[in-house]
Amino acid sequence: MSINISDSASLQIQEMMKEESDNVRLRFGVKGGGCSGLSYAMGFEYDINEELDTTFEANGIPVVVNKQDLAIVEGTNIDFKQNMMGGGFTIDNPNAIANCGCGSSFRTATNAGAPSTDC
């Protein structure tokens, strides 16, 4: 499994994880929706379903991904950018063939999801 978490994203995630319990992991994946069909989902996970999920470590961060999402997110780079207006995570997915104008949804050659008007 290859999801890359940059040093700046790792530091930000570690800071956020300090406010959670000891057994928390970063859940990363996709969900249907957005104007291009798929949207990224990122949050904290406490319960792992070994039949449905795979776990690994990326740059010191324990990560869990649903096995159905693996092919879609393989090779994705997660970064954290800080600027004068604040900061946020950026996701660069080499499997995405199209992104919506606002950058919050995407589609791949094999899985476009169900587009919506929410963007």
N, C-alpha and C positions, 0 to 999 in steps of 0.2 A: 504494500500500500504506500502510495506516495502522495502525501499532502504536505506541502512545505509551509511552515509558519516562520515568518521573518523574526529577527531579534526584537524589533520594536513591537510587533504584534504579540510575541511571547511575553515580553515584559508587561504589556497592557493586560493580557489575559491572566497572568500570574497575580497582578494587583487585584483584579476583579475576583479571582478565585479565593483570595484571602478572606473575603467576606462570606464565603460558602463553607460547607462542612469539609472534612478531610477527604472524603471519598468521592469528591466531585470530579467529573470529566467534562471536557468540551465536546458537545455534540455538534457535528457539522454535517449538513446534507442539503437536500433540495426538497421543495414542495411544489405542487402544481399551482400556477397562478402567475399574475403579472402580465404585462402586455405582450411579452415574448413567449410565454408558456410555462417557464420554470422560474422559481425564485430560490435564493439561498436561504438556509435556515441555520442559525447559530445560536447556541444557548448552553446552559449547564445541564448535565445529566447525572442523576444519582443511581438510577436503576437501569441495568443493562440486561437485555434479553440475548443470551448467548446464541440462540437459534437465528435471530434476526440481525444482530449487530456484530461488527468487528471492532476490535480495539487495538490501538497502537500508540506510540509516543512520537511526537513531532516537536523538535526543539525544546524538549523538557516539558511539554504539555501533554497530559494524557487525553487521547481523542477517541471518540466513539462515532462510528458511521454505520448507518443502516446498510446491510449488504446489497440491497437493491439500488442504492445510490452510488456504490463504489465506481462503476464504469463511468458515471457522469462526472464525478469529482476527481478522478485519478489525475495526478499531476497539477492540481490546483495550488496556487500560491496565495497565502493569506498574509496581508501586510497591514500595518497601522500607520496612517499618515496624520501628522499634526501640522496645523497651519494657524494663522491668526484668527480664523473663524471657529476654531475648535479642532476636533480630530475625529477620525472614524476608520473603521476597517475597510480595506479594499480587497477585492477578490479577483484574481486573474486565473481564469479557467481555460486551459488550452483546448478543451473539448467544446467550448461554446463557439458556434458558428455565427451567431447573431445576438446582439444585446439591444435592449430597448434604449430609447434616448435618455431616460433618466438613470440608466445603469443598474436598476434594481432587479431586472429579470433578463433571462437569456433562453436560448434554445440550442440543442445539439443536433447533429445530423441524424441521430437515431431516436431521440426522445425530445419532442417539442412540448409535451405537456398540453394543458388546455388554456389557451390565451384568455385573458379577461381584460376588462377595461380599467382595472385598478393599476395605476402606474404612478 
